[in-house]
């Protein structure tokens, strides 16, 4: 799949996620997901793949936790 194919699939997946639909159609392909979590996981994988194809490398996330009264 090319970079454009990945972007089209990512956009279709994001639109379906926003609408609450579990079935995604992109071109002649159709995928039905079991849950929103599965869709978010697939979206994260597509974002990483697109970043690699664009030469940006893997997307990194920094999570911080804090407590009052260290």
C-alpha positions as CSV (number, residue, x, y, z in Angstrom):
1,X,0.0,0.0,0.0
2,X,1.2,3.5,-0.8
3,X,1.3,6.5,1.5
4,X,-1.9,7.9,-0.1
5,X,-3.7,4.5,0.4
6,X,-2.8,4.6,4.1
7,X,-4.0,8.2,4.4
8,X,-7.4,7.4,2.7
9,X,-7.9,4.4,5.0
10,X,-6.9,6.5,8.1
11,X,-9.4,9.2,7.1
12,X,-12.2,6.7,6.6
13,X,-11.4,5.0,9.9
14,X,-11.3,8.4,11.8
15,X,-14.7,9.5,10.2
16,X,-16.3,6.1,11.2
17,X,-14.9,6.4,14.7
18,X,-16.3,9.9,15.1
19,X,-19.7,8.8,13.9
20,X,-19.8,5.7,16.1
21,X,-19.9,3.3,13.2
22,X,-18.0,0.0,13.5
23,X,-17.8,-0.7,9.7
24,X,-15.3,1.2,7.6
25,X,-15.3,1.3,3.8
26,X,-12.3,2.7,1.9
27,X,-12.4,2.1,-1.8
28,X,-13.3,-1.5,-2.5
29,X,-12.3,-2.7,0.9
30,X,-14.6,-3.0,4.0
31,X,-13.7,-3.8,7.6
32,X,-16.0,-4.4,10.6
33,X,-14.4,-3.8,14.0
34,X,-15.6,-5.3,17.2
35,X,-15.2,-2.2,19.4
36,X,-14.2,1.4,19.5
37,X,-11.0,0.4,21.3
38,X,-10.1,-1.9,18.4
39,X,-10.7,1.0,16.0
40,X,-8.5,3.3,18.1
41,X,-5.7,0.7,18.1
42,X,-5.9,0.4,14.3
43,X,-5.9,4.2,14.0
44,X,-2.8,4.4,16.1
45,X,-1.1,1.7,13.9
46,X,-2.0,3.6,10.8
47,X,-0.6,6.9,12.3
48,X,2.7,5.2,13.0
49,X,2.9,3.6,9.5
50,X,2.1,7.0,7.9
51,X,4.7,8.7,10.0
52,X,7.3,6.1,9.0
53,X,6.4,6.4,5.3
54,X,6.7,10.2,5.6
55,X,10.1,9.9,7.3
56,X,9.0,11.3,10.6
57,X,9.7,8.1,12.6
58,X,7.6,6.5,15.3
59,X,5.2,8.7,17.2
60,X,6.2,8.9,20.8
61,X,3.9,9.6,23.7
62,X,4.9,10.8,27.0
63,X,2.5,10.2,29.9
64,X,2.9,12.0,33.1
65,X,1.4,11.2,36.4
66,X,1.4,13.4,39.5
67,X,0.2,13.3,43.0
68,X,-0.4,16.1,45.4
69,X,2.0,16.2,48.3
70,X,5.1,14.4,46.9
